[in-house]
Amino acid sequence: MLLDAQFRRVLEQVAGVVDAGDAAKDAAKLAPRVAKSELEVRKQNYKIRSQVGSYEARMPVRATKLLTTVVTNKRSWPRSVMAVTQGDGNVVPQLLTLTQESARENYKLVSSTPLQPGATFPAIGRAGTETLASADKSGLLYSGDEALAGLGDRLTSANSSFKDKLVEGKSSPYIADTLAYQADVVKSGVNGNFAFTHKVAPGNTVVFRTADGGALVLGRLDFAFDGTPKSSGDKLSIGDDAAALAGGKETSTGMVLNFAESVAVYVPPAGSKDPMKLVAATRGLVGASFK
């Protein structure tokens, strides 16, 4: 078990490493304490910002103020823990997911996801809680895999079958903004055909049992934005941020933009009539290429 004092020390070390990487825009500095999705997103953010001065930095990772911690009572590895912090530069509280691959390895930050405005963080036992496999549905309305696939469908299509099964709060804008952005691209991009997909990225899902018997599912969706010119001679142009990764501004053959979406979904216990809720979400551009 990770004790409170140890957890705080781990968080301080992680926050210090991320600060150093952010300040230098150098992903190599992150490697000792950052992995998986978080490492990829920050690495690409640094790359874009080294060429586009106005591009927004990722939200800083803070060890204080520590609002809540979630530890697993699992005795085997890999082990995941979570902290909710809100320090300097965090407009909203941030969910930090850390994973330890083996007994001899450091806990590494694998995702940082801002809480949706107005969202409530579900109650989770302080002494340690069960972590479930992503496919395990025991006692739940949906498994972690099903919950994230449902969110992916909800973000892809305005009339998704998950429209009423997965909701966000009135002041939480992520789903609404994503659908509006996609619709706007289609409407304004008269000389292109556009398609959007939000697919679960396997190997990133962590599921913690909540105090009410439900679960909090943390994971990643791969959001792909695919564009092809309508007719020969038509060109598509991309923003400066994507151009920094694609190596050019326009294409006559087509383009693909890739975003990593870091998300957290609350799943009610089996038998509940309540919908799932999007608790936290953010996305970062991680790839851009021409066809």
MARDRENTOR-81709 format. One line per 10 residues: number of its first residue (from 1); their letters; for each residue x, y, z of N, C-alpha, C. Coordinates in Angstrom, 3 decimals. Example, Ala and Ser with C-alpha at 12.3 -4.5 7.8 and 13.67 -1.06 7.14 Angstrom:
2
1> as> 13.190:-5.690:7.800:12.300:-4.500:7.800:13.200:-3.300:7.800  12.850:-2.250:7.080:13.670:-1.060:7.140:12.900:0.030:7.870
***
This chain:
291
1> mlldaqfrrv> 0.838:-1.202:0.000:0.000:0.000:0.000:0.876:1.256:0.000  0.428:2.247:-0.736:1.133:3.520:-0.754:0.552:4.381:0.362  1.367:4.745:1.325:0.891:5.552:2.442:0.863:7.026:2.055  0.085:7.805:2.817:-0.086:9.220:2.495:1.227:9.977:2.318  2.146:9.774:3.258:3.417:10.501:3.203:4.211:10.095:1.950  4.183:8.785:1.642:4.883:8.304:0.438:4.240:8.888:-0.821  2.901:8.874:-0.831:2.162:9.371:-1.990:2.532:10.830:-2.256  2.570:11.627:-1.186:2.920:13.042:-1.345:4.333:13.203:-1.912  5.241:12.346:-1.441:6.617:12.420:-1.926:6.686:12.053:-3.421  5.968:10.988:-3.797:5.913:10.570:-5.211:5.370:11.722:-6.068
11> leqvagvvda> 4.270:12.331:-5.615:3.660:13.435:-6.370:4.620:14.610:-6.508  5.342:14.917:-5.427:6.303:16.033:-5.478:7.411:15.755:-6.490  7.882:14.504:-6.492:8.946:14.138:-7.447:8.438:14.223:-8.893  7.231:13.714:-9.121:6.643:13.747:-10.470:6.437:15.200:-10.920  5.852:16.016:-10.020:5.586:17.420:-10.363:6.887:18.161:-10.688  7.957:17.854:-9.921:9.257:18.484:-10.158:9.832:18.126:-11.521  9.707:16.847:-11.886:10.220:16.373:-13.182:9.434:17.015:-14.337  8.104:17.065:-14.190:7.273:17.659:-15.244:7.586:19.149:-15.385  7.760:19.825:-14.266:8.125:21.252:-14.289:9.414:21.488:-15.070  10.401:20.636:-14.804:11.707:20.774:-15.486:11.558:20.541:-16.989
21> gdaakdaakl> 10.782:19.505:-17.361:10.544:19.218:-18.778:9.806:20.350:-19.460  8.758:20.871:-18.779:7.962:21.965:-19.347:8.804:23.224:-19.549  9.629:23.523:-18.543:10.443:24.750:-18.611:11.433:24.688:-19.769  12.008:23.502:-19.987:13.024:23.353:-21.044:12.411:22.922:-22.378  11.096:22.613:-22.378:10.427:22.012:-23.549:11.238:20.802:-24.044  11.646:19.971:-23.087:12.523:18.830:-23.391:11.925:17.547:-22.822  11.404:16.700:-23.726:10.725:15.471:-23.301:11.681:14.477:-22.653  12.981:14.564:-22.975:13.957:13.646:-22.372:13.986:13.813:-20.850  13.709:15.031:-20.382:13.707:15.294:-18.936:12.516:14.621:-18.240  11.478:14.290:-19.006:10.269:13.691:-18.424:10.418:12.194:-18.171
31> aprvaksele> 11.267:11.547:-18.969:11.316:10.077:-19.011:11.394:9.365:-17.654  12.125:9.901:-16.645:12.201:9.160:-15.380:10.859:9.009:-14.657  9.905:9.965:-14.848:8.674:9.925:-14.051:7.387:10.093:-14.869  7.497:10.091:-16.198:6.314:10.270:-17.049:6.341:9.201:-18.135  5.174:8.619:-18.444:5.131:7.525:-19.423:3.839:7.584:-20.235  3.762:6.649:-21.180:2.546:6.412:-21.976:1.977:7.699:-22.580  0.655:7.865:-22.423:-0.057:8.965:-23.071:0.484:10.339:-22.674  0.749:10.514:-21.379:1.208:11.824:-20.893:2.547:12.212:-21.516  3.426:11.239:-21.666:4.738:11.502:-22.267:4.569:11.906:-23.737  3.714:11.176:-24.447:3.499:11.466:-25.876:2.885:12.854:-26.076
41> vrkqnykirs> 1.874:13.173:-25.282:1.176:14.450:-25.433:2.113:15.627:-25.135  2.882:15.521:-24.044:3.789:16.633:-23.707:4.919:16.756:-24.730  5.430:15.627:-25.163:6.515:15.640:-26.166:6.072:16.399:-27.421  4.871:16.091:-27.915:4.376:16.748:-29.131:4.024:18.214:-28.861  3.534:18.490:-27.651:3.247:19.882:-27.274:4.526:20.723:-27.313  5.615:20.168:-26.791:6.907:20.893:-26.828:7.342:21.137:-28.276  7.159:20.105:-29.103:7.587:20.203:-30.502:6.834:21.324:-31.218  5.517:21.375:-30.987:4.706:22.427:-31.618:5.110:23.797:-31.077  5.263:23.889:-29.745:5.566:25.193:-29.140:6.959:25.705:-29.498  7.865:24.806:-29.873:9.192:25.275:-30.290:9.106:25.996:-31.648
51> qvgsyearmp> 7.991:25.762:-32.386:7.806:26.423:-33.693:6.669:27.440:-33.709  5.695:27.256:-32.801:4.525:28.148:-32.766:4.428:28.748:-31.363  4.950:29.961:-31.229:5.068:30.591:-29.909:3.747:30.766:-29.174  2.652:30.936:-29.938:1.352:31.215:-29.310:0.617:29.948:-28.883  1.173:28.772:-29.215:0.463:27.517:-28.905:0.430:27.281:-27.396  -0.729:26.856:-26.928:-0.928:26.740:-25.478:-0.154:25.570:-24.866  0.489:25.858:-23.744:1.200:24.802:-23.002:0.183:23.883:-22.339  0.597:22.671:-22.003:-0.251:21.773:-21.215:-0.411:22.335:-19.806  -1.492:21.957:-19.150:-1.697:22.418:-17.779:-0.568:21.884:-16.901  0.002:22.728:-16.013:1.088:22.227:-15.167:0.611:21.127:-14.213
61> vratkllttv> 1.533:20.265:-13.813:1.223:19.205:-12.846:1.691:19.675:-11.470  0.757:19.700:-10.516:1.079:20.182:-9.173:0.886:19.080:-8.132  1.737:19.087:-7.117:1.607:18.113:-6.030:0.708:18.664:-4.927  0.524:19.980:-4.925:-0.359:20.626:-3.937:-1.322:21.489:-4.733  -2.464:21.808:-4.283:-3.097:21.334:-3.095:-3.701:19.965:-3.397  -3.450:19.009:-2.536:-3.892:17.633:-2.758:-5.327:17.496:-2.241  -6.267:17.337:-3.162:-7.684:17.306:-2.793:-8.141:15.899:-2.415  -7.662:14.898:-3.134:-8.016:13.521:-2.780:-6.998:12.555:-3.377  -6.870:11.384:-2.757:-6.002:10.342:-3.301:-6.797:9.047:-3.395  -6.466:8.259:-4.388:-7.107:6.950:-4.564:-5.997:5.925:-4.719
71> vtnkrswprs> -5.962:4.957:-3.820:-4.948:3.907:-3.931:-5.635:2.563:-4.116  -4.950:1.667:-4.771:-5.503:0.336:-5.012:-5.134:-0.596:-3.854  -6.011:-1.541:-3.562:-5.655:-2.559:-2.563:-5.101:-3.814:-3.240  -4.785:-3.680:-4.524:-4.223:-4.785:-5.293:-2.789:-5.040:-4.838  -2.426:-6.291:-4.713:-1.084:-6.622:-4.221:-0.097:-6.916:-5.357  -0.609:-7.060:-6.557:0.273:-7.419:-7.684:0.495:-6.206:-8.593  1.388:-6.360:-9.559:1.704:-5.268:-10.494:1.153:-5.589:-11.874  0.985:-4.595:-12.748:1.145:-3.159:-12.499:0.062:-2.622:-11.564  0.436:-1.560:-10.839:-0.491:-0.927:-9.896:-0.735:0.515:-10.314  -1.982:0.935:-10.170:-2.304:2.330:-10.490:-2.859:3.044:-9.272
81> vmavtqgdgn> -2.532:4.319:-9.163:-3.073:5.180:-8.114:-3.498:6.483:-8.785  -4.279:7.260:-8.049:-4.748:8.506:-8.634:-4.762:9.597:-7.580  -4.511:10.823:-8.008:-4.599:11.975:-7.113:-5.389:13.060:-7.816  -6.120:13.841:-7.028:-6.765:15.034:-7.564:-6.068:16.219:-6.902  -5.450:17.058:-7.723:-4.716:18.211:-7.184:-5.191:19.481:-7.874  -4.996:20.592:-7.187:-5.272:21.896:-7.815:-4.313:22.920:-7.256  -3.250:23.149:-7.984:-2.233:24.101:-7.537:-2.139:25.272:-8.483  -1.034:25.984:-8.388:-0.784:27.164:-9.198:-0.889:26.822:-10.688  -1.732:27.555:-11.431:-1.861:27.312:-12.872:-2.915:26.278:-13.232  -3.554:25.661:-12.232:-4.646:24.712:-12.493:-5.975:25.435:-12.302
91> vvpqlltltq> -6.599:25.802:-13.407:-7.870:26.537:-13.347:-8.937:25.681:-12.673  -8.910:24.389:-12.979:-9.818:23.420:-12.354:-8.961:22.308:-11.750  -9.518:21.518:-10.811:-8.747:20.388:-10.284:-8.353:19.422:-11.400  -7.257:18.719:-11.196:-6.729:17.818:-12.209:-6.617:16.393:-11.660  -7.055:15.437:-12.452:-6.916:14.020:-12.092:-5.578:13.531:-12.628  -4.718:13.073:-11.728:-3.404:12.550:-12.122:-3.415:11.036:-11.912  -3.182:10.289:-12.976:-3.119:8.828:-12.870:-1.660:8.404:-12.958  -1.220:7.617:-11.973:0.169:7.142:-11.939:0.177:5.621:-11.899  1.125:5.041:-12.610:1.218:3.577:-12.672:2.630:3.127:-12.320  2.691:2.048:-11.564:3.972:1.413:-11.228:3.986:0.051:-11.904
101> esarenyklv> 4.920:-0.151:-12.824:4.935:-1.383:-13.633:5.425:-2.594:-12.847  6.374:-2.373:-11.934:6.882:-3.479:-11.110:7.383:-2.914:-9.789  7.679:-3.813:-8.850:8.073:-3.386:-7.500:9.304:-2.487:-7.506  10.182:-2.683:-8.477:11.444:-1.943:-8.482:11.368:-0.630:-9.263  10.254:-0.406:-9.918:10.163:0.805:-10.748:9.456:1.940:-10.029  9.744:3.149:-10.471:9.062:4.328:-9.942:7.624:4.383:-10.438  6.771:5.000:-9.640:5.446:5.377:-10.154:5.663:6.450:-11.216  4.972:6.281:-12.353:5.092:7.275:-13.428:3.721:7.850:-13.768  3.713:9.128:-14.090:2.475:9.794:-14.482:2.092:9.339:-15.893  0.897:8.750:-16.036:0.472:8.285:-17.366:-0.632:9.153:-17.970
111> sstplqpgat> -1.329:9.938:-17.122:-2.273:10.906:-17.679:-2.596:11.997:-16.670  -2.862:13.197:-17.200:-3.352:14.311:-16.378:-4.568:14.870:-17.099  -5.705:14.863:-16.397:-6.975:15.202:-17.029:-7.749:16.198:-16.170  -8.023:17.401:-16.695:-8.756:18.372:-15.887:-10.206:17.947:-15.660  -10.677:18.174:-14.445:-12.071:17.897:-14.098:-12.957:18.824:-14.930  -14.064:18.289:-15.429:-15.012:19.126:-16.171:-15.605:20.174:-15.222  -15.808:21.407:-15.677:-16.419:22.422:-14.804:-17.760:21.918:-14.262  -17.960:22.071:-12.969:-19.232:21.662:-12.365:-19.375:20.166:-12.101  -18.382:19.370:-12.537:-18.481:17.913:-12.332:-18.116:17.570:-10.892  -18.790:16.563:-10.337:-18.431:16.134:-8.986:-17.604:14.862:-9.077
121> fpaigragte> -16.583:14.812:-8.260:-15.714:13.638:-8.234:-16.378:12.579:-7.364  -16.555:11.347:-7.871:-17.269:10.334:-7.079:-16.494:9.926:-5.818  -17.245:9.572:-4.771:-16.608:9.145:-3.517:-15.954:7.776:-3.703  -14.713:7.667:-3.249:-13.961:6.402:-3.336:-13.320:6.158:-1.975  -13.395:4.918:-1.488:-12.854:4.576:-0.162:-11.415:5.041:0.019  -11.157:5.751:1.111:-9.823:6.324:1.329:-8.764:5.284:1.657  -9.185:4.149:2.230:-8.190:3.184:2.699:-7.642:2.302:1.570  -8.182:2.471:0.392:-7.769:1.610:-0.723:-9.007:0.996:-1.350  -9.008:0.882:-2.661:-10.184:0.356:-3.344:-9.770:-0.662:-4.388  -10.757:-1.408:-4.856:-10.506:-2.447:-5.856:-10.240:-1.809:-7.219
131> tlasadksgl> -9.274:-2.332:-7.944:-9.123:-1.956:-9.349:-9.573:-3.142:-10.179  -10.311:-2.857:-11.248:-10.881:-3.912:-12.095:-10.190:-3.936:-13.450  -10.174:-5.103:-14.073:-9.701:-5.198:-15.460:-10.668:-4.422:-16.349  -10.163:-3.896:-17.456:-10.999:-3.026:-18.300:-12.219:-3.747:-18.864  -12.146:-5.080:-18.985:-13.273:-5.841:-19.539:-14.217:-6.354:-18.450  -13.860:-6.140:-17.178:-14.635:-6.691:-16.059:-15.876:-5.834:-15.794  -17.043:-6.471:-15.880:-18.307:-5.736:-15.720:-18.967:-6.058:-14.387  -18.293:-6.802:-13.511:-18.952:-7.298:-12.297:-19.467:-6.155:-11.424  -20.794:-6.175:-11.192:-21.437:-5.171:-10.351:-21.618:-3.824:-11.013  -21.315:-3.728:-12.316:-21.368:-2.442:-13.015:-22.388:-2.453:-14.154
141> lysgdealag> -22.893:-1.269:-14.473:-23.779:-1.105:-15.621:-23.010:-1.376:-16.927  -21.758:-0.947:-16.972:-20.887:-1.163:-18.145:-19.465:-1.450:-17.658  -18.729:-2.231:-18.423:-17.305:-2.419:-18.136:-16.552:-1.144:-18.534  -15.288:-1.054:-18.121:-14.464:0.085:-18.526:-14.359:0.205:-20.037  -14.164:-0.929:-20.707:-14.063:-0.928:-22.176:-15.350:-0.414:-22.809  -16.484:-0.897:-22.291:-17.785:-0.489:-22.847:-18.046:1.001:-22.612  -17.672:1.471:-21.425:-17.885:2.885:-21.087:-17.103:3.799:-22.031  -15.837:3.454:-22.271:-15.008:4.299:-23.147:-15.444:4.189:-24.603  -15.849:2.996:-25.025:-16.354:2.834:-26.398:-17.641:3.653:-26.568  -18.474:3.669:-25.519:-19.703:4.464:-25.548:-19.405:5.946:-25.661
151> lgdrltsans> -18.395:6.407:-24.916:-17.992:7.812:-25.005:-17.473:8.119:-26.410  -16.691:7.204:-26.962:-16.178:7.392:-28.321:-17.305:7.565:-29.334  -18.334:6.750:-29.195:-19.486:6.825:-30.097:-20.235:8.144:-29.895  -20.368:8.535:-28.638:-21.080:9.776:-28.270:-20.365:11.006:-28.841  -19.022:10.969:-28.872:-18.241:12.090:-29.409:-18.205:12.094:-30.935  -18.466:10.927:-31.528:-18.380:10.812:-32.983:-19.665:11.278:-33.646  -20.802:10.957:-33.013:-22.069:11.183:-33.696:-23.081:11.869:-32.781  -23.689:12.958:-33.296:-24.631:13.763:-32.509:-25.864:12.960:-32.090  -26.227:11.946:-32.914:-27.402:11.137:-32.542:-26.994:9.726:-32.112  -25.875:9.646:-31.399:-25.373:8.367:-30.887:-26.412:7.671:-30.012
161> sfkdklvegk> -26.388:6.342:-30.023:-27.303:5.581:-29.145:-26.937:5.790:-27.670  -25.761:6.392:-27.409:-25.352:6.669:-26.022:-25.735:8.088:-25.573  -26.495:8.787:-26.410:-26.832:10.190:-26.127:-27.415:10.371:-24.719  -28.321:9.490:-24.312:-28.941:9.608:-22.985:-28.308:8.671:-21.963  -27.394:7.821:-22.425:-26.755:6.860:-21.506:-25.442:7.395:-20.953  -24.917:8.461:-21.581:-23.665:9.062:-21.129:-23.788:10.565:-21.275  -23.792:11.267:-20.145:-24.061:12.705:-20.183:-22.922:13.484:-19.527  -22.953:14.811:-19.733:-22.037:15.690:-19.005:-22.878:16.758:-18.325  -22.298:17.409:-17.315:-23.036:18.423:-16.562:-23.387:19.634:-17.413  -24.344:20.411:-16.940:-24.818:21.589:-17.695:-23.677:22.565:-17.994
171> sspyiadtla> -22.739:22.712:-17.051:-21.649:23.666:-17.293:-20.392:22.979:-17.818  -20.497:21.683:-18.132:-19.349:20.945:-18.680:-19.461:20.909:-20.196  -18.444:21.403:-20.897:-18.613:21.617:-22.333:-17.980:20.587:-23.267  -17.341:19.536:-22.751:-16.463:18.765:-23.636:-17.200:18.078:-24.795  -18.260:17.330:-24.475:-18.977:16.595:-25.533:-19.609:17.583:-26.513  -20.312:18.584:-25.963:-20.987:19.580:-26.806:-19.992:20.309:-27.711  -18.847:20.710:-27.141:-17.836:21.439:-27.925:-17.244:20.578:-29.035  -16.994:19.307:-28.720:-16.404:18.405:-29.721:-17.358:18.213:-30.896  -18.633:17.965:-30.593:-19.626:17.785:-31.664:-19.785:19.067:-32.487  -19.764:20.228:-31.814:-19.901:21.512:-32.512:-18.690:21.770:-33.419
181> yqadvvksgv> -17.510:21.442:-32.920:-16.268:21.619:-33.694:-16.309:20.774:-34.966  -16.728:19.516:-34.819:-16.780:18.612:-35.981:-17.811:19.093:-36.998  -18.978:19.508:-36.509:-20.041:19.989:-37.406:-19.587:21.242:-38.147  -18.848:22.096:-37.431:-18.371:23.346:-38.017:-17.336:23.086:-39.117  -16.457:22.114:-38.877:-15.441:21.751:-39.885:-16.135:21.302:-41.173  -17.152:20.453:-41.010:-17.878:19.925:-42.175:-18.578:21.058:-42.921  -19.201:21.973:-42.153:-19.976:23.063:-42.750:-19.081:24.066:-43.472  -17.941:24.407:-42.840:-17.089:25.459:-43.411:-16.082:24.920:-44.429  -15.810:23.626:-44.375:-14.818:23.058:-45.300:-15.456:22.620:-46.600  -15.841:23.598:-47.409:-16.641:23.293:-48.611:-15.897:22.437:-49.640
191> ngnfafthkv> -14.562:22.544:-49.654:-13.826:21.788:-50.691:-13.213:20.495:-50.152  -13.736:20.011:-49.013:-13.183:18.763:-48.471:-14.252:17.818:-47.970  -13.904:16.528:-47.919:-14.737:15.521:-47.249:-14.049:15.179:-45.941  -14.798:15.209:-44.846:-14.187:15.023:-43.530:-14.844:13.882:-42.762  -14.035:13.135:-42.049:-14.550:12.058:-41.195:-13.840:12.131:-39.849  -14.563:11.771:-38.780:-14.024:11.836:-37.421:-14.251:10.505:-36.724  -13.246:10.030:-36.014:-13.422:8.814:-35.216:-12.802:9.039:-33.836  -13.406:8.432:-32.824:-12.899:8.472:-31.452:-12.854:7.021:-30.979  -11.677:6.432:-30.985:-11.559:5.000:-30.668:-10.759:4.770:-29.392  -11.162:3.756:-28.643:-10.460:3.432:-27.390:-9.017:3.006:-27.702
201> apgntvvfrt> -8.067:3.604:-26.988:-6.666:3.198:-27.126:-6.402:2.112:-26.084  -6.253:0.849:-26.505:-6.085:-0.225:-25.525:-4.811:-0.048:-24.703  -4.823:-0.625:-23.501:-3.623:-0.571:-22.661:-3.497:0.694:-21.838  -4.519:1.563:-21.901:-4.470:2.815:-21.140:-5.581:2.919:-20.098  -6.417:1.884:-20.013:-7.618:1.981:-19.184:-7.368:1.517:-17.749  -7.777:2.347:-16.788:-7.680:2.009:-15.366:-9.069:2.176:-14.765  -9.536:1.192:-13.990:-10.882:1.230:-13.425:-10.810:1.092:-11.903  -11.306:2.104:-11.190:-11.358:2.083:-9.721:-12.806:1.934:-9.270  -13.055:1.013:-8.337:-14.399:0.857:-7.771:-14.716:2.071:-6.886  -15.913:2.635:-7.043:-16.332:3.784:-6.226:-17.110:3.284:-5.000
211> adggalvlgr> -17.309:4.186:-4.032:-17.933:3.807:-2.759:-19.359:3.290:-2.928  -20.051:3.739:-3.992:-21.438:3.316:-4.215:-21.562:2.019:-5.010  -20.410:1.374:-5.291:-20.428:0.130:-6.060:-20.287:0.342:-7.558  -20.261:1.602:-7.980:-20.007:1.918:-9.387:-18.503:1.918:-9.652  -18.078:2.673:-10.654:-16.648:2.722:-10.965:-16.284:4.044:-11.630  -15.026:4.409:-11.462:-14.458:5.524:-12.208:-13.489:4.919:-13.219  -13.750:5.192:-14.489:-12.938:4.636:-15.580:-12.074:5.750:-16.153  -10.758:5.547:-16.141:-9.840:6.521:-16.728:-9.186:5.882:-17.941  -9.064:6.649:-19.007:-8.457:6.054:-20.196:-8.195:7.066:-21.283  -7.894:6.523:-22.449:-7.552:7.370:-23.588:-8.355:6.953:-24.808
221> ldfafdgtpk> -8.820:7.951:-25.537:-9.410:7.733:-26.852:-8.467:8.330:-27.885  -8.354:7.681:-29.018:-7.607:8.250:-30.140:-8.611:8.915:-31.076  -8.505:10.230:-31.167:-9.420:11.036:-31.978:-8.713:11.346:-33.293  -9.242:10.801:-34.393:-8.653:11.043:-35.720:-9.596:11.914:-36.550  -9.003:12.885:-37.205:-9.728:13.853:-38.029:-9.132:13.694:-39.427  -9.932:13.145:-40.327:-9.459:12.759:-41.657:-10.086:13.675:-42.704  -9.266:14.278:-43.541:-9.785:15.170:-44.580:-9.230:14.825:-45.953  -10.115:14.849:-46.955:-9.706:14.592:-48.343:-10.322:15.672:-49.238  -9.541:16.247:-50.173:-10.124:17.255:-51.075:-11.258:16.642:-51.907  -12.299:17.449:-52.155:-13.470:16.944:-52.901:-13.136:16.651:-54.348
231> ssgdklsigd> -12.461:17.582:-55.001:-12.166:17.337:-56.415:-10.730:17.723:-56.722  -10.227:17.244:-57.852:-8.818:17.491:-58.156:-8.593:18.990:-58.307  -7.480:19.441:-57.765:-7.201:20.879:-57.764:-7.584:21.552:-56.457  -8.467:20.906:-55.687:-8.830:21.448:-54.375:-7.672:21.232:-53.396  -7.522:22.188:-52.494:-6.473:22.052:-51.475:-7.086:22.200:-50.085  -6.504:21.496:-49.137:-6.891:21.652:-47.736:-5.719:22.270:-47.006  -6.004:23.237:-46.113:-4.908:23.801:-45.324:-5.128:23.466:-43.856  -4.033:23.380:-43.125:-4.098:23.047:-41.699:-3.487:24.187:-40.889  -3.786:24.221:-39.603:-3.282:25.277:-38.724:-1.782:25.168:-38.505  -1.211:26.228:-37.953:0.228:26.262:-37.668:0.636:25.137:-36.720
241> daaalaggke> -0.259:24.827:-35.751:0.066:23.768:-34.784:0.255:22.428:-35.493  -0.697:22.066:-36.357:-0.602:20.796:-37.092:0.545:20.834:-38.107  0.765:22.006:-38.693:1.841:22.150:-39.687:3.211:21.859:-39.075  3.346:22.186:-37.781:4.616:21.925:-37.088:4.915:20.427:-37.028  3.858:19.594:-37.038:4.050:18.140:-37.000:4.028:17.535:-38.403  3.266:18.151:-39.318:3.127:17.586:-40.678:4.258:18.036:-41.594  4.878:19.175:-41.246:5.964:19.684:-42.080:5.480:20.499:-43.267  4.249:20.969:-43.228:3.717:21.797:-44.314:2.343:22.304:-43.960  1.847:23.302:-44.738:0.574:23.958:-44.410:-0.601:23.452:-45.241  -0.343:23.034:-46.489:-1.489:22.617:-47.296:-1.221:21.368:-48.114
251> tstgmvlnfa> -2.332:20.732:-48.520:-2.229:19.459:-49.220:-3.307:19.351:-50.292  -2.964:18.703:-51.384:-3.966:18.430:-52.422:-4.352:16.950:-52.404  -3.741:16.176:-51.482:-4.007:14.730:-51.431:-4.811:14.314:-50.197  -4.782:15.134:-49.151:-5.526:14.784:-47.934:-4.640:14.797:-46.702  -5.290:14.854:-45.537:-4.529:14.924:-44.292:-5.236:14.158:-43.175  -4.441:13.796:-42.159:-4.998:13.186:-40.953:-4.394:13.899:-39.743  -5.264:14.359:-38.857:-4.811:14.913:-37.577:-5.161:13.899:-36.491  -4.250:13.700:-35.553:-4.485:12.748:-34.454:-4.378:13.456:-33.116  -5.392:13.260:-32.281:-5.408:13.821:-30.933:-5.500:12.681:-29.923  -4.808:12.836:-28.798:-4.997:11.915:-27.665:-6.022:12.565:-26.750
261> esvavyvppa> -7.104:11.846:-26.483:-8.134:12.348:-25.573:-8.002:11.603:-24.248  -7.697:12.358:-23.208:-7.565:11.785:-21.873:-8.883:12.031:-21.145  -9.531:10.947:-20.686:-10.901:11.077:-20.173:-11.103:10.272:-18.884  -12.149:10.657:-18.145:-12.586:9.894:-16.973:-14.107:9.841:-16.989  -14.654:8.634:-16.865:-16.101:8.430:-16.926:-16.558:7.719:-15.652  -17.651:8.208:-15.048:-18.244:7.520:-13.904:-19.298:6.544:-14.422  -19.187:5.282:-14.000:-20.147:4.239:-14.388:-20.963:3.847:-13.154  -22.301:3.950:-13.233:-23.122:3.563:-12.073:-23.083:2.055:-11.826  -23.487:1.630:-10.600:-23.544:0.190:-10.325:-24.640:-0.489:-11.139  -24.514:-1.799:-11.320:-25.513:-2.587:-12.057:-26.887:-2.354:-11.451
271> gskdpmklva> -27.908:-2.277:-12.317:-29.280:-2.098:-11.843:-29.679:-0.635:-11.719  -28.719:0.289:-11.789:-29.025:1.715:-11.671:-29.728:2.206:-12.938  -30.591:3.198:-12.761:-31.264:3.817:-13.916:-30.531:5.098:-14.342  -29.479:5.455:-13.613:-28.753:6.695:-13.924:-27.852:6.522:-15.142  -27.600:7.614:-15.877:-26.655:7.535:-16.994:-25.205:7.576:-16.491  -24.281:7.172:-17.338:-22.858:7.382:-17.049:-22.583:8.886:-17.153  -21.521:9.337:-16.484:-21.205:10.771:-16.528:-19.741:10.980:-16.923  -19.527:11.947:-17.811:-18.156:12.351:-18.144:-17.668:13.271:-17.026  -16.621:12.835:-16.328:-16.121:13.558:-15.155:-14.961:14.489:-15.537  -14.105:14.037:-16.443:-12.918:14.816:-16.806:-12.549:14.523:-18.253
281> atrglvgasf> -12.005:15.522:-18.941:-11.622:15.308:-20.340:-10.715:16.429:-20.828  -9.795:16.054:-21.698:-8.975:17.034:-22.403:-8.408:16.337:-23.638  -7.929:17.114:-24.574:-7.261:16.470:-25.716:-6.016:17.248:-26.086  -5.082:16.527:-26.706:-3.846:17.152:-27.153:-3.489:16.626:-28.535  -3.035:17.512:-29.400:-2.615:17.101:-30.743:-1.324:16.297:-30.650  -1.345:15.085:-31.186:-0.130:14.251:-31.119:0.402:13.859:-32.498  -0.375:14.134:-33.556:0.110:13.752:-34.880:-0.603:14.524:-35.975  0.110:14.773:-37.066:-0.478:15.380:-38.261:0.350:14.917:-39.447  -0.344:14.447:-40.479:0.409:13.984:-41.660:-0.442:14.162:-42.910  0.237:14.204:-44.043:-0.452:14.287:-45.327:-0.507:12.901:-45.958
291> k> -1.570:12.658:-46.720:-1.723:11.322:-47.328:-0.837:11.198:-48.552
***
